[in-house]
Amino acid sequence: MVDWLEKAIRCVELVERHCDNEAKKAFRTRSRQMPSELYYVGAPYALAILAARSSERHIFTGKSLEESIEAVCKASDMGKEEKGYALYGLCLVDALRELGIRAESLTSTLRELNKLRGVAEARLAEFVDWVKKLAEAKFEHES
């Protein structure tokens, strides 16, 4: 059984360690928005939103979660909103991998999620709720 609380803590701690305040605020905003997207439109569409508003290359890096978060936070060619989407996407993809989904590219992951038809959303609900609560507690809201 997956310890979703520990997984969420790790994600939020990495954002806290590597990101500036603007990226943290943007991540907090995404953490508040994405649980409802997952619930109402499903994981495939939510993941597509994250990739579209950041980029596939920032979410599917082939590196560790920490290396990927650090790279996004240090990227000078990304705006704060783009960073927020990418950071949340990295954490979500890491959680998908915990479910046994390979998550190697956007299209392959979308195909796998589409086959699961709601199972991924149900299994991820606890994780996204923990990320939301932790991000709200740790990071300031955008003004």
BELFENDA-V809404 format. One record per residue. N is the residue number from 1. PHI is phi in whole degrees, 0 to 359 (NA if undefined). Layout:
n,phi
N,PHI
N,PHI
This chain:
n,phi
1,NA
2,281
3,270
4,294
5,298
6,297
7,297
8,293
9,301
10,300
11,301
12,294
13,296
14,293
15,297
16,299
17,289
18,254
19,254
20,278
21,298
22,295
23,293
24,297
25,297
26,294
27,296
28,301
29,299
30,296
31,295
32,279
33,276
34,292
35,302
36,289
37,298
38,301
39,290
40,275
41,246
42,96
43,297
44,300
45,292
46,299
47,295
48,297
49,299
50,301
51,291
52,292
53,267
54,235
55,181
56,302
57,294
58,275
59,263
60,250
61,262
62,80
63,255
64,294
65,302
66,297
67,299
68,292
69,297
70,300
71,296
72,296
73,296
74,269
75,295
76,274
77,265
78,240
79,280
80,296
81,294
82,301
83,296
84,301
85,295
86,295
87,298
88,294
89,300
90,299
91,293
92,293
93,297
94,299
95,293
96,298
97,297
98,297
99,278
100,95
101,275
102,299
103,48
104,266
105,210
106,298
107,293
108,293
109,291
110,299
111,297
112,295
113,296
114,298
115,293
116,283
117,44
118,95
119,294
120,298
121,300
122,296
123,286
124,271
125,305
126,295
127,299
128,294
129,292
130,296
131,300
132,301
133,297
134,292
135,295
136,296
137,288
138,267
139,244
140,292
141,278
142,286
143,261
